[in-house]
Amino acid sequence: MTTNTQTTNEALLARRKAVLPTGLGIAFPIFAERAKNSEIWDVEGNRYIDFIGGISVLNTGHSHPKITQRVHEQVDKFTHTAAQIVSYESYVDLAEKLCEKAPISGPTKALFLTTGAEAVENCIKIARAKTRRPGIISFVGGWHGRTMMCMSLTGKVLPYKKNFGPMPGPVFHALFPAEELNITEAQALHSLDMIFQADIDPSEVAAMIIEPIQGEGGFHQVTPSFAKALREICDEHGIVLIFDEVQCGFARTGTLFAGEQLGVEPDLMTTAKSLAGGYPVSAVIGRADIMDAPQVGGLGGTYSGSPIALAAALAVIEVIEEENLLERSVVIGDTIAEFLKGLNLSSIGHIRYKGAMLAFDLVDSEGKPDAAATANLKQKSFEQGLLLASCGMYGNAIRVMVPLTVEDEILQEGLDIIGGILTA
């Protein structure tokens, strides 16, 4: 095999196509050379403003100096032992901090894994161990990961589930209430009742899992009233309530966890993505009596709780506090929303956000989802040096996941690109 030493984007794309499977998509035909805070430079020296943040992984920005320093310090000590073979103090340190900060009262415990999907799957394992029940309820539009169990939980077929079945079960999907989707809370609760009537008795349901703010589904938000209704149903039937905060957690919404704004406590919750500022680690946090349900040895993983990633996560918590990123998140969200409203365009439909977790719909002249306009905005933005991502059941929502550390002038530069394209 010969190796092409050229470092143009085109040459690297050709090499990529030859050795990577088609199913591994790529949003933009560029290859990163370096990145800093909210900017990326490709191998040809082209600069891009990053409004995607590694899919909401980089709330603290690319290569934050404090996080990078802590990682270097840990690498000089050791890189791996397997936490369930020989543990290390940082594992306990981070668990203590997350248990203290999680919106769950009473004794809590935490478990570290590697990916968001792993965290979700371990929530299901723990809930089943606690309840001795098989059934799981999730919600239409929900996104929970790419592993088999997580695909089953995910409430969107294309491109995540097609051709990969049959899916593990028993999993049932209730409607997710969202005004912009014309689904009321009453309709969503009725769909849940129909599941209990037609598919599975609530006494056989181990857990109910929901994102406080849907990610891939379009940044639709759970309301406090709907969260309260789910909490009451779970309490009535002994069902474990799980908040999946893999994407909406860790300062994106103006609070460390989005669930803090609902006035309802979950039994278990997940976090990942921005937990460690770009290093792979995820966590399950939950009530101690539920977390302790699996037998000794039933939880774990070779790379779970990497000491490198844990060092980064401890630094992330410090950065969030020292740089007031919770407050910054609110400012960023308000700034983007006011900018979009100020454009006064009929093509911009619903704008929804908590903190800097913001999405806006693009619609046609009849107010219907306009996926083509959304794709055009992404492409034109890329050509002008701005990276944008879409989401939603109809592919017509632009989601903004810019680092919370973004400089004001760079944020405005990105917004001006969006405004220029939409008003052209």
HELIX and SHEET records of a PDB file:
HELIX    1   1 ASN A    9  VAL A   19  1                                  11    
HELIX    2   2 GLY A   53  SER A   56  1                                   4    
HELIX    3   3 PRO A   65  LYS A   77  1                                  13    
HELIX    4   4 GLU A   89  LYS A  101  1                                  13    
HELIX    5   5 GLY A  116  THR A  131  1                                  16    
HELIX    6   6 MET A  148  LEU A  153  1                                   6    
HELIX    7   7 GLU A  179  LEU A  181  5                                   3    
HELIX    8   8 GLU A  185  ALA A  198  1                                  14    
HELIX    9   9 PRO A  202  GLU A  204  5                                   3    
HELIX   10  10 PRO A  224  HIS A  237  1                                  14    
HELIX   11  11 ALA A  258  GLN A  261  5                                   4    
HELIX   12  12 LYS A  273  ALA A  276  5                                   4    
HELIX   13  13 ALA A  288  MET A  291  1                                   4    
HELIX   14  14 PRO A  307  GLU A  322  1                                  16    
HELIX   15  15 LEU A  325  LEU A  343  1                                  19    
HELIX   16  16 ALA A  371  GLU A  383  1                                  13    
HELIX   17  17 ASP A  408  THR A  423  1                                  16    
SHEET    1   A 4 ALA A  32  LYS A  36  0                                        
SHEET    2   A 4 GLU A  39  ASP A  42 -1                                        
SHEET    3   A 4 ARG A  47  ASP A  50 -1                                        
SHEET    4   A 4 LEU A 386  LEU A 387  1                                        
SHEET    1   B 7 THR A 108  LEU A 113  0                                        
SHEET    2   B 7 SER A 282  ARG A 287 -1                                        
SHEET    3   B 7 LEU A 268  THR A 271 -1                                        
SHEET    4   B 7 VAL A 240  GLU A 245  1                                        
SHEET    5   B 7 VAL A 205  ILE A 210  1                                        
SHEET    6   B 7 GLY A 135  PHE A 139  1                                        
SHEET    7   B 7 VAL A 171  ALA A 174  1                                        
SHEET    1   C 4 ILE A 348  LYS A 354  0                                        
SHEET    2   C 4 MET A 357  LEU A 362 -1                                        
SHEET    3   C 4 ALA A 397  VAL A 400 -1                                        
SHEET    4   C 4 ALA A 389  CYS A 391 -1                                        
END                                                                             
